Amino acid sequence: MSQFWLYFRLGLEHVLDWQAYDHILFLIVLVTAYTFSSWKRILWLVTLFTIGHTLALFLSVYGIVKVDSAWVELLIPVTIILTALYNIVTASKKERNKNHNPLYFTTVFFGLIHGLGFSTYFKMVAANTESKFLPLLEFALGIETAQVIVVIAVIILGFIAQNIFSVSKRDWILVSSAIVIGIILPILQENFQAIF
């Protein structure tokens, strides 16, 4: 049981670590446009993102997929910026919720990229582990728990901003997405310079 908590905690803390906050930023821009009444959409998005990153995590750890970690570190901020820009472009559109397919597809794809990032960390912490399946599953469960915490926090903050402080939904989306872009741009530049 102690091993379960070890890898579960590693997954949980890896997402909630303020020094490695890129995953939190992605979750913020992924769900910032939604409210509690959109819980089904949020559930779909988070589930599809989970499927993507869990699949990539397993494929990478077992050596089926190999990608240079420098490229993964470059692509993760790109996924965040693209999602934030989508929010900014569609913040005023009432038709935003009509066609879900492109959004769902990109969420799975972005999940694959983030999963490759998780695998780099997992391979470091579990390098001496003989059987990787259970630790990997425990690590993934920790990640999912952290995601639920972040998503609920974002939805609560959106609720407070829109219902207590009377911030319009459009302004909430624009400001949240713009702040995330401002935070992630230096990371993107740093990762870009590391490759080129």
Secondary structure by P-SEA (a helix, b strand, c coil): caaaaaaaaaaaaaaaccccaaaaaaaaaacccccccaaaaaaaaaaaaaaaaaaaaaaaaaccccccaaaaaaaaaaaaaaaaaaaaaacccccccccaaaaaaaaaaaaaaaaaaaaaaaaaaacccccaaaaaaaaaaaaaaaaaaaaaaaaaaaaaacccccccaaaaaaaaaaaaaaaaaaaaaaaaaacc
